[in-house]
Amino acid sequence: MANIGFIGLGIMGTPMAANLIQGGHTLATYTVGKTPQSLLDAGAKALANATEVAQASDIIIIMVPDTPDVEAVLFGENGVAAGLSKGKIVIDMSSISPVATKEFAKKINALGCEYLDAPVSGGEVGAKAASLTIMIGGSQAAFDQCKPIFELMGKNITLVGGNGDGQTTKVANQIIVALTIEAVGEALLLASKAGADPAKVRQALMGGFASSRILEVHGERMVKRTFDPGFRINLHQKDLNLALTTARQLGMSLPSTALAQELFNACVAHGGAGWDHSGMVRALEIMANHEIGQ
């Protein structure tokens, strides 16, 4: 049993934290707002700030939206860094800048602590089912120590390389997810406008080489018109911005990623920042003057 701190109890963080408690660990928490009652009832302890969480924990997990949020949690007033002592491990499971991650890791290492960047894929469904894919950057020793904890939250757990490599892998993941959503949206929209039943087209495609989790899960969302998140468009925009910024820093082009970002931008312009990212299809529908299933 480990003393774990968990900071950031949103759509993803709350079920992830619940799975750690179910695994028998002691959990100290801090989040914007209040720690959910369900976690308190399960035995979590709510503390006043991130410093107190770090002081009370041997392993501190962070799950917040963006790079500035992680920086504030780590190094801001009442941040994690102020509560660290040698030998502790900080795990950032947010999806943020690989470049910033390397700098954060250096600062935490300088305090005598280990740092793992461990972003996840699988969304709310994967968080609840403890089936997340977890992509990790950091030392082998820290990874080995924390692997049993990761196994309570995910299934496909990979140490990719050093600090920053986990975040780079997540950026790559988000490129593939966005472009696959776009492809599924185009395919089902074409089928629908041509007069075919998009639900049956999706069913047929699920048995062929075009089959994917995106076609399975998000294709169904498109057909059934269920765009409650899930994973919000504004968060996927943030991830694609990381991809495009990194590409610019490397002097390379990601043309299809840029297109996917523009489609997300169009959704936001129509009030869709909070839609599930499968709602990208709505931008395509506007251009086609046709809605899947009409």
Buried (B, 14 or more C-beta within 10 A) or exposed (E): EBBBBBBBBBBBBBBBBBBBBEBEBBBBBBBEEEBBEEBEEBEBBBBEBBBBBBBBBBBBBBBBBBBEBBBBBBBBEBBBBBBBEEEBBBBBBBBBBBBBBBEBBEBBBEBEBBBBBBBBBBBBEBBBBBEBBBBBBBBEEBBEBBEEBBBBBBBEBBBBEEBBBBBBBBBEBBBEBBBBBBBBBEBBBBBBBEEEEBBEBBEEBBEEEBEBEBBEBBBBBBBEEEBEBBBBBBBBBBBBBBBBBBBEEEEEEBEEBEEBBEBBBBBBEEEBBBBBBBBBBBBBBBEBEBBBEE
